[in-house]
Amino acid sequence: VIFSVSFQLSYVISAGLLLYREKLMKIVNPLIRIFISGFASMLLSWPVLLYYFQEVSLMGMFFTPLISPVIQIIIFISGILMLMPFLIEMAIPVSIFLKSLLMFLEKITFIFSSINLPVYKGVSWGLVSIILFYVVYVFWNNKIFRKKYSKVILCLFIITLTYNDCIDMLDNKRVIVSFINVAQGDCILIECKEQGLV
């Protein structure tokens, strides 16, 4: 379960939002609060998505705020029924309500999947970069960390992100084989630098 992508995304997003819950609750306007929560969710999912898929859709910024309240309702009701299973038989109207919410989520997902927003495609982050990213996020709320360690951690994060690209530029490879994600098939680019051919 720990190595499941969906579990990792759920965990980092939930934990990340809980860490800044107090600051989020101080935002008076509910629409702004939901939008910022959605943006934070997208930001938190970024390293995991890049690690596994090397691309991130900007749809998450709009989709997450829309479905977050619905998911919270489903989790809340399901949690009560799990803690008090004897209520399940008496809660048939509630189960119908939950099913209708799930159908709503499914339809919203289909609608959003048909909208083509820009997709960020990048290099897969290494584990060190991912760890440093979450360290910065977790401790950014701490004033002592921001004063003493944030610059060092941010510099290390930038170095680890750019390390592979710098090595590639300095290394005079004669043959480079690149596997490119084109979604609908296989694409392999072979570069022969010695002959000046691609």
ChimeraX attribute file (.defattr): number of C-alpha atoms within 10 A of each C-alpha:
attribute: neighborCount
match mode: 1-to-1
recipient: residues
	/A:1	7
	/A:2	8
	/A:3	7
	/A:4	8
	/A:5	13
	/A:6	11
	/A:7	12
	/A:8	16
	/A:9	19
	/A:10	14
	/A:11	15
	/A:12	16
	/A:13	20
	/A:14	13
	/A:15	14
	/A:16	20
	/A:17	18
	/A:18	12
	/A:19	15
	/A:20	15
	/A:21	12
	/A:22	10
	/A:23	12
	/A:24	17
	/A:25	11
	/A:26	9
	/A:27	13
	/A:28	9
	/A:29	9
	/A:30	11
	/A:31	12
	/A:32	13
	/A:33	17
	/A:34	20
	/A:35	17
	/A:36	16
	/A:37	22
	/A:38	23
	/A:39	19
	/A:40	18
	/A:41	23
	/A:42	24
	/A:43	17
	/A:44	23
	/A:45	20
	/A:46	19
	/A:47	24
	/A:48	22
	/A:49	19
	/A:50	19
	/A:51	16
	/A:52	11
	/A:53	14
	/A:54	17
	/A:55	19
	/A:56	20
	/A:57	15
	/A:58	15
	/A:59	16
	/A:60	18
	/A:61	18
	/A:62	15
	/A:63	18
	/A:64	19
	/A:65	21
	/A:66	17
	/A:67	16
	/A:68	15
	/A:69	12
	/A:70	16
	/A:71	14
	/A:72	11
	/A:73	13
	/A:74	16
	/A:75	13
	/A:76	12
	/A:77	13
	/A:78	17
	/A:79	12
	/A:80	12
	/A:81	16
	/A:82	12
	/A:83	9
	/A:84	10
	/A:85	13
	/A:86	10
	/A:87	12
	/A:88	15
	/A:89	9
	/A:90	10
	/A:91	13
	/A:92	11
	/A:93	11
	/A:94	14
	/A:95	16
	/A:96	11
	/A:97	13
	/A:98	18
	/A:99	13
	/A:100	12
	/A:101	16
	/A:102	15
	/A:103	12
	/A:104	13
	/A:105	16
	/A:106	11
	/A:107	12
	/A:108	14
	/A:109	13
	/A:110	10
	/A:111	10
	/A:112	14
	/A:113	12
	/A:114	8
	/A:115	9
	/A:116	10
	/A:117	12
	/A:118	10
	/A:119	11
	/A:120	12
	/A:121	13
	/A:122	12
	/A:123	14
	/A:124	18
	/A:125	20
	/A:126	14
	/A:127	13
	/A:128	12
	/A:129	20
	/A:130	19
	/A:131	13
	/A:132	18
	/A:133	18
	/A:134	15
	/A:135	14
	/A:136	18
	/A:137	15
	/A:138	14
	/A:139	15
	/A:140	15
	/A:141	13
	/A:142	10
	/A:143	11
	/A:144	11
	/A:145	14
	/A:146	15
	/A:147	10
	/A:148	10
	/A:149	14
	/A:150	18
	/A:151	13
	/A:152	10
	/A:153	17
	/A:154	16
	/A:155	12
	/A:156	15
	/A:157	19
	/A:158	13
	/A:159	13
	/A:160	18
	/A:161	18
	/A:162	13
	/A:163	11
	/A:164	13
	/A:165	12
	/A:166	11
	/A:167	10
	/A:168	10
	/A:169	9
	/A:170	8
	/A:171	9
	/A:172	11
	/A:173	12
	/A:174	11
	/A:175	14
	/A:176	12
	/A:177	10
	/A:178	11
	/A:179	10
	/A:180	11
	/A:181	14
	/A:182	9
	/A:183	7
	/A:184	6
	/A:185	7
	/A:186	9
	/A:187	12
	/A:188	11
	/A:189	10
	/A:190	13
	/A:191	16
	/A:192	13
	/A:193	13
	/A:194	10
	/A:195	9
	/A:196	8
	/A:197	9
	/A:198	10
